[in-house]
Amino acid sequence: MIGMMVLSFLAGCGVFTALRPRAEALSLLPIAAGAGIGIGMLSCFYFVYISAAGSAGSNYLIVDAIFCAACAMIGSRIARWRTVPAIDAAQATSSSPLRKVLHIVLAINVCGALGALITQSLMYPYGNWDAMAIWNNHARVLFRSGEFWNENYSELPMWTHGNYPLLLPAFVSRCWEFSKVDSPGGPALVAATFTLGTAALLYSFLKRLVDASSAALAAAILLGFWTFTWLGAAQYGDIPVAYFELGALGMLCLAETSGSRSTLVLAGMFAGFAAWTKNDALPFICGMIVIHALVSWRLHSFGEALTRASILLLGALPGLAALIYFKVTVAPPNWIMAEQRGIPWDKLSDLSRHAAIAKAFAASLLRVAPAVTPPVLLLAYAILAGVRMPERCRAAAITALLTLPFMLAVFYAVYLITPTPLEWQLEHSLDRVLMQLLPSCLLVLFLFTRPLEAQPQP
């Protein structure tokens, strides 16, 4: 099990190393980004393999190992050959007392999150409801069905959401191919990787784009949100979506800061893997690319906008290609769309539905519990710290800022037309889908506020 995780990590690090914005010794970013890239790549590879061969079979592990080794070696050789533009370091070189304190707080929160992951995995080894009914259930169908996986998957009950993409189920099934048993260790390792990896990504991005103190504070706040850590420990798909969406926006900022076109490929790759994780993220990749093209057109030129959009689409190709093939050949119809009969004008014009959704959004965004740091305090921090325009990644930062309300509008629209009882749907899903945007919100917040280490001392 751990061996398969290591192989995917090496493959992901190889790809990241070949496309990275710059080389830096003892950096956390290749580790945080490489882990997710490896999971995304190997899930696509596993799905393509079983689709072409009919089942994993006895030769899959050999083919998998060769593929991982090739990615690692080719990536390493490309990295040596490439001249990588440097990023102008944002943080100071000296270590201030504030930085030390914030890193101690971050270390405490990391230990708390790790403890929550271990405790939750021991109490609920097969995850909570969504993990058992959807993600791990789909993985078992892939693993146990052999050459009949396609037929068995197509017959899944509607409540298991067979239309959901296969990044998590395919990768977990791949891990089980190595251990030859569908043990709970695989999903738990994947959940821990995405939960802690999201905090590591947020820290790495802000350390390069702002300063180390802001990075430590943001990562500590993220892990301080009990809902975020609990969803990760419960093996829900919302945390991997949050990881990949954060990675897409962060890489977009690093690409503009460094002037590296190859880093735009990484941004597209993260966005494509987000869509390959869950249907919720498909509007994200569309919105991010379109918004970034429009912003680049406004700030630069039409040719530059077209180039950036094309590179982002190129990077997203692995995840999008797997998603399209899955939707066309395997997945049952989307249950929300299947229940619709034309445009639901009655729901769109029902003011009570609008009021209920707005009230639920406001309550979820402003609630103090279960979060240690409620969003209203984050807004107060931004006001007190002062707002600035991140000039080094202006177009990317504006793209991130506009993508978040776009996603909120998409969620609002989905709730408006949902065929299920509205109150039930809001109660059981709103907090989860908002957690998908939390890491990206923290990235945007600290990008547009003044660096902590630039604050005047009292």
Secondary structure, 3 states (H helix, E strand, C coil): CHHHHHHHHHHHHHHHHHHCCCCCCCCCHHHHHHHHHHHHHHHHHHHHHHHHHCCCCCCHHHHHHHHHHHHHHHHHHHHHHCCCCCCCCCCCCCCCHHHHHHHHHHHHHHHHHHHHHHHHHHHCCCCCHHHHHHHHHHHHHHHHCHHHHHHHHHCCCHHHCCCCCCHHHHHHHHHHHHHCCCCCHHHHHHHHHHHHHHHHHHHHHHHHHCCHHHHHHHHHHHHHEHHHHHHHHCCCCHHHHHHHHHHHHHHHHHHHHHCCHHHHHHHHHHHHHHHHHCHHHHHHHHHHHHHHHHHHHHHCCHHHHHHHHHHHHHHHHHHHHHHHHHHHHCCCCCHHHHHCCCCCHHHHCCHHHHHHHHHHHHHHHHCCCCECCCHHHHHHHHHHHCECCCHHHHHHHHHHHHHHHHHHHHHHHHHHHCCCCHHHHHHHHHHHHHHHHHHHHHHHHHHCECCHHHCCCC
